Amino acid sequence: MCDCVLEHASNQQEAGMERQVLMRLAAISAGKVAEQLSNASLGKPLRLDGFLAQRRRNSTSVVFHITAFELIED
């Protein structure tokens, strides 16, 4: 297992206005993906595939389960 925190920052258009989006999201991965992710450099942009799920049964917080990823080259 690999526990991590994802960070996102961008500017988005909403209702004709620009909005700055900053967020952090708890994430986990398992198996081969976890092993590969643990070897990735911190702070590098990634493209992620996965799904959101409750952290625990009856919890209102979510965690992103990473099922695949690729490094985004600048």
Chimera marker file (.cmm) of the C-alpha trace (Angstrom):
<marker_set name="trace">
<marker id="1" x="0.000" y="0.000" z="0.000" r="1" g="1" b="0" radius="0.5"/>
<marker id="2" x="1.055" y="3.561" z="-0.675" r="1" g="1" b="0" radius="0.5"/>
<marker id="3" x="-0.680" y="6.424" z="1.163" r="1" g="1" b="0" radius="0.5"/>
<marker id="4" x="-0.190" y="9.906" z="-0.282" r="1" g="1" b="0" radius="0.5"/>
<marker id="5" x="-1.712" y="13.355" z="-0.621" r="1" g="1" b="0" radius="0.5"/>
<marker id="6" x="-2.481" y="14.746" z="-4.062" r="1" g="1" b="0" radius="0.5"/>
<marker id="7" x="-2.238" y="18.483" z="-4.672" r="1" g="1" b="0" radius="0.5"/>
<marker id="8" x="-3.896" y="20.330" z="-7.536" r="1" g="1" b="0" radius="0.5"/>
<marker id="9" x="-3.648" y="23.975" z="-8.619" r="1" g="1" b="0" radius="0.5"/>
<marker id="10" x="-5.223" y="25.488" z="-11.732" r="1" g="1" b="0" radius="0.5"/>
<marker id="11" x="-7.357" y="28.298" z="-13.090" r="1" g="1" b="0" radius="0.5"/>
<marker id="12" x="-10.791" y="27.263" z="-14.371" r="1" g="1" b="0" radius="0.5"/>
<marker id="13" x="-13.624" y="29.045" z="-16.128" r="1" g="1" b="0" radius="0.5"/>
<marker id="14" x="-16.956" y="29.025" z="-14.330" r="1" g="1" b="0" radius="0.5"/>
<marker id="15" x="-19.989" y="31.075" z="-15.385" r="1" g="1" b="0" radius="0.5"/>
<marker id="16" x="-17.767" y="33.242" z="-17.586" r="1" g="1" b="0" radius="0.5"/>
<marker id="17" x="-15.354" y="34.072" z="-14.787" r="1" g="1" b="0" radius="0.5"/>
<marker id="18" x="-11.915" y="32.727" z="-13.949" r="1" g="1" b="0" radius="0.5"/>
<marker id="19" x="-11.652" y="30.809" z="-10.707" r="1" g="1" b="0" radius="0.5"/>
<marker id="20" x="-8.470" y="29.690" z="-8.972" r="1" g="1" b="0" radius="0.5"/>
<marker id="21" x="-8.689" y="26.073" z="-7.817" r="1" g="1" b="0" radius="0.5"/>
<marker id="22" x="-6.396" y="24.773" z="-5.064" r="1" g="1" b="0" radius="0.5"/>
<marker id="23" x="-7.021" y="21.442" z="-3.367" r="1" g="1" b="0" radius="0.5"/>
<marker id="24" x="-5.498" y="18.517" z="-1.511" r="1" g="1" b="0" radius="0.5"/>
<marker id="25" x="-6.933" y="15.020" z="-1.585" r="1" g="1" b="0" radius="0.5"/>
<marker id="26" x="-5.967" y="11.880" z="0.321" r="1" g="1" b="0" radius="0.5"/>
<marker id="27" x="-5.058" y="8.994" z="-1.977" r="1" g="1" b="0" radius="0.5"/>
<marker id="28" x="-3.969" y="5.366" z="-1.765" r="1" g="1" b="0" radius="0.5"/>
<marker id="29" x="-2.725" y="2.724" z="-4.156" r="1" g="1" b="0" radius="0.5"/>
<marker id="30" x="-2.024" y="-0.980" z="-3.815" r="1" g="1" b="0" radius="0.5"/>
<marker id="31" x="0.124" y="-3.686" z="-5.392" r="1" g="1" b="0" radius="0.5"/>
<marker id="32" x="2.278" y="-2.924" z="-8.415" r="1" g="1" b="0" radius="0.5"/>
<marker id="33" x="0.852" y="0.596" z="-8.779" r="1" g="1" b="0" radius="0.5"/>
<marker id="34" x="1.827" y="1.373" z="-5.154" r="1" g="1" b="0" radius="0.5"/>
<marker id="35" x="5.341" y="0.104" z="-5.770" r="1" g="1" b="0" radius="0.5"/>
<marker id="36" x="5.744" y="2.211" z="-8.919" r="1" g="1" b="0" radius="0.5"/>
<marker id="37" x="4.200" y="5.279" z="-7.288" r="1" g="1" b="0" radius="0.5"/>
<marker id="38" x="6.517" y="5.055" z="-4.288" r="1" g="1" b="0" radius="0.5"/>
<marker id="39" x="9.453" y="5.357" z="-6.717" r="1" g="1" b="0" radius="0.5"/>
<marker id="40" x="8.051" y="8.471" z="-8.455" r="1" g="1" b="0" radius="0.5"/>
<marker id="41" x="9.622" y="11.854" z="-7.699" r="1" g="1" b="0" radius="0.5"/>
<marker id="42" x="7.715" y="14.134" z="-5.339" r="1" g="1" b="0" radius="0.5"/>
<marker id="43" x="6.212" y="17.267" z="-6.836" r="1" g="1" b="0" radius="0.5"/>
<marker id="44" x="6.111" y="15.969" z="-10.422" r="1" g="1" b="0" radius="0.5"/>
<marker id="45" x="2.830" y="16.234" z="-12.345" r="1" g="1" b="0" radius="0.5"/>
<marker id="46" x="0.928" y="12.972" z="-12.838" r="1" g="1" b="0" radius="0.5"/>
<marker id="47" x="-2.105" y="11.835" z="-14.790" r="1" g="1" b="0" radius="0.5"/>
<marker id="48" x="-4.110" y="9.523" z="-12.547" r="1" g="1" b="0" radius="0.5"/>
<marker id="49" x="-6.824" y="6.930" z="-13.090" r="1" g="1" b="0" radius="0.5"/>
<marker id="50" x="-8.886" y="5.625" z="-10.223" r="1" g="1" b="0" radius="0.5"/>
<marker id="51" x="-12.010" y="6.139" z="-8.187" r="1" g="1" b="0" radius="0.5"/>
<marker id="52" x="-13.313" y="7.978" z="-5.133" r="1" g="1" b="0" radius="0.5"/>
<marker id="53" x="-14.623" y="6.014" z="-2.176" r="1" g="1" b="0" radius="0.5"/>
<marker id="54" x="-15.502" y="6.630" z="1.451" r="1" g="1" b="0" radius="0.5"/>
<marker id="55" x="-12.481" y="6.442" z="3.735" r="1" g="1" b="0" radius="0.5"/>
<marker id="56" x="-14.394" y="4.080" z="6.024" r="1" g="1" b="0" radius="0.5"/>
<marker id="57" x="-17.918" y="2.712" z="6.122" r="1" g="1" b="0" radius="0.5"/>
<marker id="58" x="-20.363" y="5.471" z="7.146" r="1" g="1" b="0" radius="0.5"/>
<marker id="59" x="-17.627" y="8.112" z="6.722" r="1" g="1" b="0" radius="0.5"/>
<marker id="60" x="-18.235" y="11.422" z="4.975" r="1" g="1" b="0" radius="0.5"/>
<marker id="61" x="-14.566" y="11.846" z="3.993" r="1" g="1" b="0" radius="0.5"/>
<marker id="62" x="-13.282" y="10.413" z="0.730" r="1" g="1" b="0" radius="0.5"/>
<marker id="63" x="-10.034" y="8.945" z="-0.530" r="1" g="1" b="0" radius="0.5"/>
<marker id="64" x="-8.915" y="8.601" z="-4.160" r="1" g="1" b="0" radius="0.5"/>
<marker id="65" x="-7.896" y="5.031" z="-5.023" r="1" g="1" b="0" radius="0.5"/>
<marker id="66" x="-5.169" y="5.227" z="-7.686" r="1" g="1" b="0" radius="0.5"/>
<marker id="67" x="-5.421" y="2.328" z="-10.140" r="1" g="1" b="0" radius="0.5"/>
<marker id="68" x="-2.956" y="3.632" z="-12.758" r="1" g="1" b="0" radius="0.5"/>
<marker id="69" x="-0.793" y="6.681" z="-13.355" r="1" g="1" b="0" radius="0.5"/>
<marker id="70" x="1.637" y="8.209" z="-15.796" r="1" g="1" b="0" radius="0.5"/>
<marker id="71" x="4.194" y="10.977" z="-15.426" r="1" g="1" b="0" radius="0.5"/>
<marker id="72" x="3.437" y="14.139" z="-17.380" r="1" g="1" b="0" radius="0.5"/>
<marker id="73" x="6.556" y="15.471" z="-19.047" r="1" g="1" b="0" radius="0.5"/>
<marker id="74" x="6.933" y="19.268" z="-19.010" r="1" g="1" b="0" radius="0.5"/>
<link id1="1" id2="2" r="1" g="1" b="0" radius="0.2"/>
<link id1="2" id2="3" r="1" g="1" b="0" radius="0.2"/>
<link id1="3" id2="4" r="1" g="1" b="0" radius="0.2"/>
<link id1="4" id2="5" r="1" g="1" b="0" radius="0.2"/>
<link id1="5" id2="6" r="1" g="1" b="0" radius="0.2"/>
<link id1="6" id2="7" r="1" g="1" b="0" radius="0.2"/>
<link id1="7" id2="8" r="1" g="1" b="0" radius="0.2"/>
<link id1="8" id2="9" r="1" g="1" b="0" radius="0.2"/>
<link id1="9" id2="10" r="1" g="1" b="0" radius="0.2"/>
<link id1="10" id2="11" r="1" g="1" b="0" radius="0.2"/>
<link id1="11" id2="12" r="1" g="1" b="0" radius="0.2"/>
<link id1="12" id2="13" r="1" g="1" b="0" radius="0.2"/>
<link id1="13" id2="14" r="1" g="1" b="0" radius="0.2"/>
<link id1="14" id2="15" r="1" g="1" b="0" radius="0.2"/>
<link id1="15" id2="16" r="1" g="1" b="0" radius="0.2"/>
<link id1="16" id2="17" r="1" g="1" b="0" radius="0.2"/>
<link id1="17" id2="18" r="1" g="1" b="0" radius="0.2"/>
<link id1="18" id2="19" r="1" g="1" b="0" radius="0.2"/>
<link id1="19" id2="20" r="1" g="1" b="0" radius="0.2"/>
<link id1="20" id2="21" r="1" g="1" b="0" radius="0.2"/>
<link id1="21" id2="22" r="1" g="1" b="0" radius="0.2"/>
<link id1="22" id2="23" r="1" g="1" b="0" radius="0.2"/>
<link id1="23" id2="24" r="1" g="1" b="0" radius="0.2"/>
<link id1="24" id2="25" r="1" g="1" b="0" radius="0.2"/>
<link id1="25" id2="26" r="1" g="1" b="0" radius="0.2"/>
<link id1="26" id2="27" r="1" g="1" b="0" radius="0.2"/>
<link id1="27" id2="28" r="1" g="1" b="0" radius="0.2"/>
<link id1="28" id2="29" r="1" g="1" b="0" radius="0.2"/>
<link id1="29" id2="30" r="1" g="1" b="0" radius="0.2"/>
<link id1="30" id2="31" r="1" g="1" b="0" radius="0.2"/>
<link id1="31" id2="32" r="1" g="1" b="0" radius="0.2"/>
<link id1="32" id2="33" r="1" g="1" b="0" radius="0.2"/>
<link id1="33" id2="34" r="1" g="1" b="0" radius="0.2"/>
<link id1="34" id2="35" r="1" g="1" b="0" radius="0.2"/>
<link id1="35" id2="36" r="1" g="1" b="0" radius="0.2"/>
<link id1="36" id2="37" r="1" g="1" b="0" radius="0.2"/>
<link id1="37" id2="38" r="1" g="1" b="0" radius="0.2"/>
<link id1="38" id2="39" r="1" g="1" b="0" radius="0.2"/>
<link id1="39" id2="40" r="1" g="1" b="0" radius="0.2"/>
<link id1="40" id2="41" r="1" g="1" b="0" radius="0.2"/>
<link id1="41" id2="42" r="1" g="1" b="0" radius="0.2"/>
<link id1="42" id2="43" r="1" g="1" b="0" radius="0.2"/>
<link id1="43" id2="44" r="1" g="1" b="0" radius="0.2"/>
<link id1="44" id2="45" r="1" g="1" b="0" radius="0.2"/>
<link id1="45" id2="46" r="1" g="1" b="0" radius="0.2"/>
<link id1="46" id2="47" r="1" g="1" b="0" radius="0.2"/>
<link id1="47" id2="48" r="1" g="1" b="0" radius="0.2"/>
<link id1="48" id2="49" r="1" g="1" b="0" radius="0.2"/>
<link id1="49" id2="50" r="1" g="1" b="0" radius="0.2"/>
<link id1="50" id2="51" r="1" g="1" b="0" radius="0.2"/>
<link id1="51" id2="52" r="1" g="1" b="0" radius="0.2"/>
<link id1="52" id2="53" r="1" g="1" b="0" radius="0.2"/>
<link id1="53" id2="54" r="1" g="1" b="0" radius="0.2"/>
<link id1="54" id2="55" r="1" g="1" b="0" radius="0.2"/>
<link id1="55" id2="56" r="1" g="1" b="0" radius="0.2"/>
<link id1="56" id2="57" r="1" g="1" b="0" radius="0.2"/>
<link id1="57" id2="58" r="1" g="1" b="0" radius="0.2"/>
<link id1="58" id2="59" r="1" g="1" b="0" radius="0.2"/>
<link id1="59" id2="60" r="1" g="1" b="0" radius="0.2"/>
<link id1="60" id2="61" r="1" g="1" b="0" radius="0.2"/>
<link id1="61" id2="62" r="1" g="1" b="0" radius="0.2"/>
<link id1="62" id2="63" r="1" g="1" b="0" radius="0.2"/>
<link id1="63" id2="64" r="1" g="1" b="0" radius="0.2"/>
<link id1="64" id2="65" r="1" g="1" b="0" radius="0.2"/>
<link id1="65" id2="66" r="1" g="1" b="0" radius="0.2"/>
<link id1="66" id2="67" r="1" g="1" b="0" radius="0.2"/>
<link id1="67" id2="68" r="1" g="1" b="0" radius="0.2"/>
<link id1="68" id2="69" r="1" g="1" b="0" radius="0.2"/>
<link id1="69" id2="70" r="1" g="1" b="0" radius="0.2"/>
<link id1="70" id2="71" r="1" g="1" b="0" radius="0.2"/>
<link id1="71" id2="72" r="1" g="1" b="0" radius="0.2"/>
<link id1="72" id2="73" r="1" g="1" b="0" radius="0.2"/>
<link id1="73" id2="74" r="1" g="1" b="0" radius="0.2"/>
</marker_set>
